[in-house]
Amino acid sequence: MTRMSAAAPIDREILADLVEAVAQRADKAAFAQLFGHFAPRLKAYLMRLGAGGTVAEELVQEVMLTIWRKSASFDRRQSSVSTWIYTIARNRRIDLIRREKHPELDPDDPALAPSQPAAADVAVDEERRDRVLRQAILDLPDEQADLLKLAFYEGKSHAEIAAERDLPLGTVKSRLRLAFNRLRKTMEPLR
């Protein structure tokens, strides 16, 4: 196998020989030469793709580890070493972007745990309050119930409701206040 010197240009056959030496004999010296040649170039390439310095260095480490592990999959008849390595680098960068956009979920995250079912007595009380509240809304005068639905079910502001119903803003606020007071009186005994 031909060894590269720092000053001599590196041709594709020498690089292919180095990868094959890593694949066949786990040749650390050959890998060190590949690392010395490609690591700074890969870092510059990854930074041009938008990776920060630290991220680019981490990606270079991943790429070089992949080269060490997967060197047997390199085929000099299919591509050059440079093409093979830069493809690995590009794919690692894409994988990183995907992970950033869709971070892996931690199965132990308490936010992902299903909530505990309510105790039976609590569930019965909540259902009763919901039933009473629904009936109380139905018992409101139509003009109050209409404005209440626009404000809370459709999320409209008082000004939007006033414009939509062609009412003065003060009237909208007064009717909503009256509706809240009626609902509060109905719901207080259930607390």
Protein Blocks (a to p, Z undefined) as FASTA:
>chain_A
ZZddfklccdfklmmmmmmmmmmnopaklmmmmmmmmmmmmmmmmmmnopafklmmmmmm
mmmmmmmmmmmmpcfklpcfklmmmmmmmmmmmmmmmmmmmccddfklmklpccddddfk
lmmmmmmmmmmmmmmmmmpcfklmmmmmmmmmnopafklmmmmnopafklmmmmmmmmmm
mmmmmmmmmZZ
